[in-house]
Amino acid sequence: MTLKDNDFDISQWADDAYVKKYVESVDIIIPDRRVFLDILSTFFATNFSKGVRVLDLGSGDGFFIERLLNIDDSIDAVLVDASPEMLRKAGDRLSAFENISFVESTFEGLLDDALPQELEGGFDLIISSLAIHHIALNRRGELFARIHSLLKDGGRFINFDISMSISDGLEDFYIKLWEERVIRLSKASGIEVDYKSFMAKHSDRDHHDKLSTLDGQLSTLRDASFKEVDVYYKHGLFAVYGGLRKGGSCGG
Ligand SMILES: C[S@@+](CC[C@H](N)C(=O)[O-])C[C@H]1O[C@@H](n2cnc3c(N)ncnc32)[C@H](O)[C@@H]1O
């Protein structure tokens, strides 16, 4: 599938040097990503058994799918990302596993173009980490509805993402919490990262305009027909939440 003109092409994710820097420092600059890894593992183990089809939207370098495959190597996984460099890294990381497909597409492409054949047939589980906030706010509802349509009846969606705070006071508090954790982790690991410039991007208009509150994201999920919508974890700006598809046949 080819990329269409959209925000992705002018974003930092289209720059391979930025991708490299992100992958090298992400464990320090986003402490809750590791928390999500553990939540995802338990979520997977409690909800699913053998022969599961999993889709990762904005998969990056395949970090989360690798964890799931280490729990159950019978998983059939599809990774979607708009960055060829991320998908190349994911290919390297997952080279020992079978039944893995890679789809180079933007989220916008998944809404506007014909569905790639790898995404047909229904998924038991759709996961995403720190990616969905990159699609424009006015398309978030369409994307959640598409995710719902790609799930089998009884399938689940779990998303780890950043939110907009509900007040400036809370935003300052959450930013401070985030910064303190990053500094502590950086000191403990001895790894120095340019966290200030990374965190400054969060306040860039470009980035901030695409964020919605956590409540807003949960409402959008409910509007997209998800059931059992709930927050599984929240720490400052970061949250893990999800929903269930119940009833109806898969449209993917
Ligand atoms: C912060 S990284 C997260 C990667 C991975 N999920 C993780 O948590 O390590 C965001 C990912 O979203 C992808 N991305 C950004 N905008 C996108 C878009 N419009 N459509 C599809 N992927 C996009 C980037 O290429 C990148 O891999």
The ligand as an ORCA input file, in Angstrom:
! r2SCAN-3c Opt
* xyz 0 1
  C       5.729      7.094     19.627
  S       5.926      5.937     18.340
  C       5.263      4.483     19.113
  C       5.770      3.218     18.504
  C       5.374      1.940     19.268
  N       3.946      1.717     19.257
  C       5.905      2.030     20.670
  O       5.141      2.323     21.589
  O       7.107      1.834     20.830
  C       4.622      6.405     17.224
  C       4.506      5.493     16.012
  O       3.362      5.891     15.255
  C       3.711      5.948     13.886
  N       2.838      6.965     13.273
  C       2.845      8.290     13.489
  N       1.877      8.882     12.765
  C       1.237      7.894     12.079
  C       0.141      7.869     11.170
  N      -0.495      8.988     10.833
  N      -0.247      6.684     10.667
  C       0.400      5.521     11.023
  N       1.454      5.496     11.875
  C       1.859      6.668     12.404
  C       5.181      6.315     13.857
  O       5.817      5.929     12.669
  C       5.701      5.580     15.072
  O       6.143      4.284     14.773
*
